[in-house]
Amino acid sequence: MKYTIAIDLGGTFIKIGLLKEGHLVDRNEIRAQSSSGLKSQLSELETVVNQLLLTNEVLKADVLGIGFSFAGLVDSVQNRILSTNQKYDDGPETDLVGWANEKWNWPLYAMNDARMALLGEWQHGEWQRFSDLVLVTLGTGIGSAVLVGGKLLIGKHFQAGNLGGHFVVNHKGSVCTCGNIGCVEAEASTWRLPSLLKEHLEFSGSSMKNEDILDFKALFNHAGNDDQVAKEVLEHCFSVWSAGIISMIHAFDPEKIILSGGIMKSSSVILPALQEKVNELAWTPWGKVKLVEAKFPDSAALYGADYLVRSSVAI
């Protein structure tokens, strides 16, 4: 009957959950200050964690540990952040294990956020009977995680399966935040979308020019209203995403592709468009890889963190 604490460190919000035997008992979230670094937010995280314990009358001794999800490369053996990409740049210098031990005498288990979300979806999203899955997050950036033979693909340097958003789909394309050229993320992500629209030769005549925020919500709205620029940019994004997904299918041979992230709020349009392209272009003589929507897009990483802690403690 032990509890776990799950922390999902996102670029906009940080989610903190209290879980009991796989059930989310309570949760809170605070606004992320990723540009200010990770260390500056630890005291606020302490306050939220302590408040969750107090509100739910949970003793420190009843908590197995913390599962910590981070948007970057993570050493899941030493439980430390290895590399960031313009968020929480002091992450590699932050001793998270020492912090959890000093404040609560708990172990802390860290993992990349896409891997953590895949764990959560796998264990809670009706996919337990599958042993080979790929999760792709479409949002501010584009992330990925891979399950092969019922085990997370990690790799010697902890980046295997994590960099699907940095597969090159246009070798003469745009410069990515990672430093490479023509990555999936550099060609069709939320941070890239405003410049993608403004670079369109007909943007000045588009209804989108009057939008204060050039995001995917606006793009889908204007494309649905038959704005030609919006339709062309959206088709470009579909082509980029499908190219990245097909590369992941060829590389990792999954049974299913799970799609998550903020852009998937328009899943009713995205899923059929991408499924059609994948069916047409992916080389899978055994059959078609089905694309499915994440069951817990807002909380999968919290469930994954709980599973990680329980699995690690059991070992």
N, C-alpha and C positions, 0 to 999 in steps of 0.2 A: 504493500500500500504506500510505497514511497513516491515522493513527488520529484519533478524535474523543473528546472528553469530553462527556458529557451529564449535566446536573444538573436534576432534577425536584424543585422546592421545594414540597412539600405541607404541609398544615397539621399533620399528625401525624408523618409521616416525610419525610426528604429522601433521594431515591434518586440515586446517582452511578454512572454507567456508563462503561466504556471500550469503544468500538466500533471495528471495523475493517471498512471497506467494507460497512457495513450489517449486520454481525454483532456481536452483543453478546458481547464477549470475557470481560468480568468486570464485576461490579457490587458495590456495597456500599450500605448505608443507615444513616442515623443518625436519632435522634429529633429532631424539629423542636422548636424553642423559639420558636414564632411570636410569642408575647406579649412576648418579650424583644427582638424586632427581628431584622433581617437581619444588620446589621454584626457583632453579637455571635457569629454563627455562621460567619463567613467563615474564621476561623483553623482551625476544625474541618474545614471543607470543604477547605481547603488540605492538611491532613494526610491526608485520605482520598484526594484526587486524587494526591498524591505517593506514597502507599502503593500505589495502583493501578499507577502507572508503574513503581515499583520491583519489585513482585511479578511484573509481566508483562514486565519488562526492556524497557520502552519509553522512548526518549529524548524529551526535550522537543521536540527538533527534528522528531520524527516525528509530532507532533500538529498537526492543521490548525487546531483552535480548540475553543471551548466553546459548546455549545448550552444555553441556560439557560431553563428552563420555570418560569413563575411564576403563581400563582393570583391574578390581578388584571389590571387593564388595563395593557398594555405597549405602548410606542412601539417598534415593530419596525424603525424606520428608524434612530433614534438609539440603539436597544438599551438603553432605560432604563424603569424602572417608573414608571407614571403615577399609579396609584391602587390602594389596597388596601381590603379590607373586613374590618377587625378582625383582620388577620394581617400580621405584618411591617410595622408602620406606618411604620418608617423606610425602607422600600423606595424611595420616590421620592427620598430624599436620598442613596442609596447608589450610588456610581459603580462599577458592575460592570465596565464596559469598562476603566476605569483599573485596577481590581483585577486582572483577568486579564492585562493588559499588564505591570503591575509584577511580578507573581509569576512569570509564565512566558513573557512576551512572545508571548502568543497573542491572536487576536481573539476576541471574545465576541459571540454573537448571541442576543438575548433574544426571547421570545414568550410570549403567554398560554398557560397550561397546556392548555386545551381545544383551542386551535388546534394546539399541538404534538402532542397525542394524535391529533388528526384526521390530521395529516401522517403520523404513524407508522402508523395504521390503513390509510390510503389506500395507502401505499407497501409495507406488509408484510402487510396483512390481507386479501388477495384482492380488493381493491376498485380496483386500478389501472385497470381498464377503464372505471370510472365517472368522470364529470367533475363530477357534482353530488351532493354528499353533505351531510348534517347529522349531527354527533355531539352527543349529549346525555349529560352525566354526572350520574348520580343518586347523591348521597352526602350528606356533611355539608351541603354546599350543592348547587346545581344549576347547571351550566355548559353552554355550548354553543359550537359552532364550525361554520362553513359554508364549503363549497367550491362555487364556481359557475364553470362553464366551465373546470374544471381549475385554478382559482386560488383561494387563500384569500380570503374576504371580509374586508376589513380596515376600510375606511371612513376618512373624513378625520380623525376623532379616535380611531381605533384601537379602536373598540368595536362595529363592525358585526358582527352575528352572534354576539357574545360574551355577550349579556345575555338569552338565552332563559329563564334561570331567573328573570328579573325581568320577564317578560311578566305583565301583570295578568290573573288569571283570576277574581278576586273583588274587585270595587271597594269592597265593604263588609267586607273580610276583615281579616286580622291585619297588624300593622305588621312590615315586613321590616327586616333589618339594613341594607339600602340606604337606608331612609327612606321608601320607597313603601309602599303598602297593597295587600294581596292578591296579591303576586307568587306565582308557582309555588313558589318556594323558601320563602316565608312560610307557604304552605298545606300543603306536603307534602315536607319534607326531614328529614334526621336531626336537625338541631338543633331543629326545630319539633315533632317527634314526641312527646316527653314531655308537653308542654303540651297537645297535641292530644288525647292519651289522657285526661289528667286533667280536661280540660274536658268530656269526655263525661258525660252525666247518669247513666249506669249504671256508671261506672268502679269505684265501690266494691264492686260485685257481680261484677266481672270477675276472671278468674284472673290477669290481668296485674298486678293491684295488688300481688302478691307478688314481682314481678320487681325486682331491685336496679337493673338497667339497662334502661330502656325504649327499646330500639332496634328496628331493622327485623327483625333475626334473631328476637327474641322475638315481634314482631308476627306474622311469618309462621308461627312455631310455634304460637302460640295460635289464630290464625285457622284453621290446619289441624286443630286440635283442637276446632273448632266453638265457640270463645268468641265470643259475639255482638258484644261491644264491639270486639274485635280485627277481626272480619269487617267491621264497619261502618266502622271507621277505615281499614282497608285498601282498601275500596271507594272511600272518599273520596279516598285517595291515587291510586288508579287513575284516577279522574275528573279530578283535578287534573293529573296527568302527561299524560294523553291530551289535555286541553285545551291545555296548553302545546305539546305535540308537533304538534297540529293547527294551531295558530297558526304554528308554524315551517314546516309544510308549505305553508300558504297564503302565507306571506311569501317563502319561498326556493325552492319548487318542486324539492325534491330527488328523486333517483332512489331513494335508500334513507336510512333513519334508523339510525344506529349508536348503540346504547345501551351505556354503560359506567358505571363507578363502583361503590362498595362495595355498594349496594343490589341490584345486578344479580347478586349471589351467589344470589339467588332467581329467576334468569331463567326457570326452567321454569314458574313461576307468572306472572311479570310479562309476558313476551313475548306469550303468547296472549291475556291479558286486555287489554293495550293494543292489540294488533293488531285485536282485535274492535271496540273502540271507534273506532279510527282508520278502519277499513274502513266503519263505519256512518256516521261523522260528517264525515270530511274531504271537501272538495269537490275531487275530482280526476277529471274526466270522462275523462281519458286512461287511467285504470287505478288500481290500488291501490299505495300506497307501502308497501314491505315494511320491517318493523322487524327489525333483526338485532343479535345480540350482538357486542360487541367481541371481536376475536380475541386482542388483547394488552392486557387491562385493567390489568395490573400494570407493563407496560413500553412501552406505545405512545408515551409522551412521550419516552422515551429514544431510541427509533428515530426519532421525529420530530425530535429535537434533532440527531441524526446527519445526517439528510436536510437539515435547514436549514443546517447548517455546510457540508456538501459543496456544496449548491446556491449558497450565498453566496460561497464561495471560488471556485467555477467562474465566477461572474459577474465 
